[in-house]
Amino acid sequence: MGLLSFCSIAVLLGVAYSQPTTDVATTIFNILNTDHKSFITPAEFIAYYSQFDKDGKGSISKQDFLKLSTDHAEAERQFTLYDVDKDGALTLKDVKLIVDMFDTDSDGKITLAEFKASYAKLIAGNDNTPVGK
């Protein structure tokens, strides 16, 4: 499976990805961790994503995604990577693939350690291959 640059999620979450890798990962983890437990759940990840689903249809259009960043060239590149099925929208299917990548032990919980390790791999492994390919 190819690796998605996590910058797209940082853009989606409104986090500046110019911060050091571990700081961004911890910041994003804390944003997603709404119940302040030692882990985040897929439901928390999806709930955050859903805030950007303006029409409630379970997808974020390319046009809406590009509005989340001032660096449109980078956002365009990230969207291309993140849109697994190439349907022109970021869907819950796309998000679930990312969640599965972060839940490395498949226990339904993403710990900070899993999150940081997955984040570091995604940043280092940006090979422009869509997730799931």
ZAMAR-471400 format. One record per residue (C-alpha): x, y, z; residue in one letter; residue number from 1. Coordinates in nm, 3 decimals. Layout:
BEGIN
<atom X="X" Y="Y" Z="Z" type="A" seq="NUM"/>
...
//
This chain:
BEGIN
<atom X="0.000" Y="0.000" Z="0.000" type="M" seq="1"/>
<atom X="0.131" Y="0.342" Z="-0.087" type="G" seq="2"/>
<atom X="0.165" Y="0.604" Z="0.181" type="L" seq="3"/>
<atom X="-0.028" Y="0.928" Z="0.194" type="L" seq="4"/>
<atom X="0.155" Y="1.238" Z="0.301" type="S" seq="5"/>
<atom X="-0.005" Y="1.337" Z="0.627" type="F" seq="6"/>
<atom X="0.016" Y="1.701" Z="0.526" type="C" seq="7"/>
<atom X="-0.331" Y="1.666" Z="0.374" type="S" seq="8"/>
<atom X="-0.475" Y="1.574" Z="0.711" type="I" seq="9"/>
<atom X="-0.284" Y="1.862" Z="0.872" type="A" seq="10"/>
<atom X="-0.438" Y="2.091" Z="0.611" type="V" seq="11"/>
<atom X="-0.779" Y="1.935" Z="0.671" type="L" seq="12"/>
<atom X="-0.740" Y="1.986" Z="1.044" type="L" seq="13"/>
<atom X="-0.613" Y="2.339" Z="1.002" type="G" seq="14"/>
<atom X="-0.272" Y="2.263" Z="1.155" type="V" seq="15"/>
<atom X="0.037" Y="2.427" Z="1.010" type="A" seq="16"/>
<atom X="0.255" Y="2.146" Z="0.886" type="Y" seq="17"/>
<atom X="0.569" Y="2.356" Z="0.909" type="S" seq="18"/>
<atom X="0.598" Y="2.255" Z="1.276" type="Q" seq="19"/>
<atom X="0.834" Y="1.973" Z="1.379" type="P" seq="20"/>
<atom X="0.685" Y="1.632" Z="1.293" type="T" seq="21"/>
<atom X="0.619" Y="1.516" Z="1.650" type="T" seq="22"/>
<atom X="0.464" Y="1.851" Z="1.745" type="D" seq="23"/>
<atom X="0.218" Y="1.834" Z="1.457" type="V" seq="24"/>
<atom X="0.131" Y="1.472" Z="1.533" type="A" seq="25"/>
<atom X="0.071" Y="1.550" Z="1.900" type="T" seq="26"/>
<atom X="-0.133" Y="1.860" Z="1.814" type="T" seq="27"/>
<atom X="-0.352" Y="1.670" Z="1.569" type="I" seq="28"/>
<atom X="-0.391" Y="1.379" Z="1.814" type="F" seq="29"/>
<atom X="-0.504" Y="1.621" Z="2.087" type="N" seq="30"/>
<atom X="-0.753" Y="1.790" Z="1.851" type="I" seq="31"/>
<atom X="-0.904" Y="1.454" Z="1.759" type="L" seq="32"/>
<atom X="-0.901" Y="1.321" Z="2.115" type="N" seq="33"/>
<atom X="-1.224" Y="1.490" Z="2.222" type="T" seq="34"/>
<atom X="-1.283" Y="1.269" Z="2.525" type="D" seq="35"/>
<atom X="-0.923" Y="1.314" Z="2.647" type="H" seq="36"/>
<atom X="-0.854" Y="0.943" Z="2.692" type="K" seq="37"/>
<atom X="-0.515" Y="0.790" Z="2.610" type="S" seq="38"/>
<atom X="-0.639" Y="0.702" Z="2.261" type="F" seq="39"/>
<atom X="-0.862" Y="0.825" Z="1.981" type="I" seq="40"/>
<atom X="-1.131" Y="0.618" Z="1.820" type="T" seq="41"/>
<atom X="-1.226" Y="0.596" Z="1.455" type="P" seq="42"/>
<atom X="-1.552" Y="0.768" Z="1.554" type="A" seq="43"/>
<atom X="-1.360" Y="1.071" Z="1.687" type="E" seq="44"/>
<atom X="-1.156" Y="1.087" Z="1.366" type="F" seq="45"/>
<atom X="-1.470" Y="1.065" Z="1.152" type="I" seq="46"/>
<atom X="-1.657" Y="1.319" Z="1.368" type="A" seq="47"/>
<atom X="-1.381" Y="1.573" Z="1.309" type="Y" seq="48"/>
<atom X="-1.381" Y="1.503" Z="0.936" type="Y" seq="49"/>
<atom X="-1.758" Y="1.546" Z="0.932" type="S" seq="50"/>
<atom X="-1.723" Y="1.909" Z="1.047" type="Q" seq="51"/>
<atom X="-1.588" Y="1.984" Z="0.700" type="F" seq="52"/>
<atom X="-1.867" Y="1.797" Z="0.522" type="D" seq="53"/>
<atom X="-2.068" Y="2.112" Z="0.458" type="K" seq="54"/>
<atom X="-2.375" Y="1.949" Z="0.305" type="D" seq="55"/>
<atom X="-2.380" Y="1.639" Z="0.530" type="G" seq="56"/>
<atom X="-2.353" Y="1.397" Z="0.238" type="K" seq="57"/>
<atom X="-2.042" Y="1.219" Z="0.369" type="G" seq="58"/>
<atom X="-1.793" Y="1.384" Z="0.137" type="S" seq="59"/>
<atom X="-1.576" Y="1.692" Z="0.097" type="I" seq="60"/>
<atom X="-1.558" Y="1.823" Z="-0.258" type="S" seq="61"/>
<atom X="-1.228" Y="1.912" Z="-0.414" type="K" seq="62"/>
<atom X="-1.339" Y="2.274" Z="-0.430" type="Q" seq="63"/>
<atom X="-1.417" Y="2.281" Z="-0.056" type="D" seq="64"/>
<atom X="-1.089" Y="2.103" Z="0.027" type="F" seq="65"/>
<atom X="-0.888" Y="2.362" Z="-0.169" type="L" seq="66"/>
<atom X="-1.055" Y="2.639" Z="0.034" type="K" seq="67"/>
<atom X="-0.894" Y="2.495" Z="0.352" type="L" seq="68"/>
<atom X="-0.545" Y="2.598" Z="0.244" type="S" seq="69"/>
<atom X="-0.376" Y="2.907" Z="0.110" type="T" seq="70"/>
<atom X="-0.121" Y="2.684" Z="-0.069" type="D" seq="71"/>
<atom X="-0.350" Y="2.562" Z="-0.345" type="H" seq="72"/>
<atom X="-0.080" Y="2.376" Z="-0.536" type="A" seq="73"/>
<atom X="0.005" Y="2.169" Z="-0.227" type="E" seq="74"/>
<atom X="-0.363" Y="2.120" Z="-0.143" type="A" seq="75"/>
<atom X="-0.429" Y="2.003" Z="-0.501" type="E" seq="76"/>
<atom X="-0.144" Y="1.751" Z="-0.477" type="R" seq="77"/>
<atom X="-0.264" Y="1.628" Z="-0.139" type="Q" seq="78"/>
<atom X="-0.622" Y="1.597" Z="-0.259" type="F" seq="79"/>
<atom X="-0.506" Y="1.379" Z="-0.548" type="T" seq="80"/>
<atom X="-0.330" Y="1.148" Z="-0.302" type="L" seq="81"/>
<atom X="-0.617" Y="1.140" Z="-0.055" type="Y" seq="82"/>
<atom X="-0.898" Y="1.078" Z="-0.304" type="D" seq="83"/>
<atom X="-0.850" Y="0.702" Z="-0.322" type="V" seq="84"/>
<atom X="-1.133" Y="0.619" Z="-0.558" type="D" seq="85"/>
<atom X="-1.076" Y="0.928" Z="-0.776" type="K" seq="86"/>
<atom X="-1.438" Y="1.036" Z="-0.749" type="D" seq="87"/>
<atom X="-1.351" Y="1.402" Z="-0.698" type="G" seq="88"/>
<atom X="-1.442" Y="1.401" Z="-0.328" type="A" seq="89"/>
<atom X="-1.292" Y="1.297" Z="0.002" type="L" seq="90"/>
<atom X="-1.535" Y="1.045" Z="0.141" type="T" seq="91"/>
<atom X="-1.578" Y="0.850" Z="0.461" type="L" seq="92"/>
<atom X="-1.432" Y="0.554" Z="0.272" type="K" seq="93"/>
<atom X="-1.112" Y="0.753" Z="0.221" type="D" seq="94"/>
<atom X="-1.105" Y="0.856" Z="0.588" type="V" seq="95"/>
<atom X="-1.159" Y="0.498" Z="0.707" type="K" seq="96"/>
<atom X="-0.855" Y="0.385" Z="0.507" type="L" seq="97"/>
<atom X="-0.646" Y="0.648" Z="0.684" type="I" seq="98"/>
<atom X="-0.786" Y="0.543" Z="1.023" type="V" seq="99"/>
<atom X="-0.697" Y="0.181" Z="0.946" type="D" seq="100"/>
<atom X="-0.341" Y="0.289" Z="0.867" type="M" seq="101"/>
<atom X="-0.313" Y="0.459" Z="1.206" type="F" seq="102"/>
<atom X="-0.470" Y="0.176" Z="1.407" type="D" seq="103"/>
<atom X="-0.167" Y="-0.045" Z="1.356" type="T" seq="104"/>
<atom X="-0.275" Y="-0.314" Z="1.604" type="D" seq="105"/>
<atom X="-0.639" Y="-0.313" Z="1.478" type="S" seq="106"/>
<atom X="-0.785" Y="-0.280" Z="1.828" type="D" seq="107"/>
<atom X="-1.019" Y="0.007" Z="1.737" type="G" seq="108"/>
<atom X="-0.810" Y="0.257" Z="1.933" type="K" seq="109"/>
<atom X="-0.532" Y="0.481" Z="1.806" type="I" seq="110"/>
<atom X="-0.279" Y="0.561" Z="2.077" type="T" seq="111"/>
<atom X="-0.050" Y="0.860" Z="2.065" type="L" seq="112"/>
<atom X="0.241" Y="0.624" Z="1.997" type="A" seq="113"/>
<atom X="0.057" Y="0.467" Z="1.699" type="E" seq="114"/>
<atom X="-0.041" Y="0.810" Z="1.575" type="F" seq="115"/>
<atom X="0.311" Y="0.950" Z="1.595" type="K" seq="116"/>
<atom X="0.467" Y="0.642" Z="1.431" type="A" seq="117"/>
<atom X="0.212" Y="0.641" Z="1.147" type="S" seq="118"/>
<atom X="0.247" Y="1.014" Z="1.100" type="Y" seq="119"/>
<atom X="0.626" Y="0.989" Z="1.075" type="A" seq="120"/>
<atom X="0.598" Y="0.705" Z="0.820" type="K" seq="121"/>
<atom X="0.351" Y="0.901" Z="0.611" type="L" seq="122"/>
<atom X="0.566" Y="1.212" Z="0.606" type="I" seq="123"/>
<atom X="0.880" Y="1.014" Z="0.518" type="A" seq="124"/>
<atom X="0.705" Y="0.793" Z="0.265" type="G" seq="125"/>
<atom X="0.533" Y="1.047" Z="0.046" type="N" seq="126"/>
<atom X="0.562" Y="0.873" Z="-0.290" type="D" seq="127"/>
<atom X="0.250" Y="1.025" Z="-0.452" type="N" seq="128"/>
<atom X="0.074" Y="0.689" Z="-0.442" type="T" seq="129"/>
<atom X="-0.290" Y="0.708" Z="-0.332" type="P" seq="130"/>
<atom X="-0.386" Y="0.542" Z="-0.007" type="V" seq="131"/>
<atom X="-0.501" Y="0.184" Z="-0.060" type="G" seq="132"/>
<atom X="-0.295" Y="0.134" Z="-0.375" type="K" seq="133"/>
//
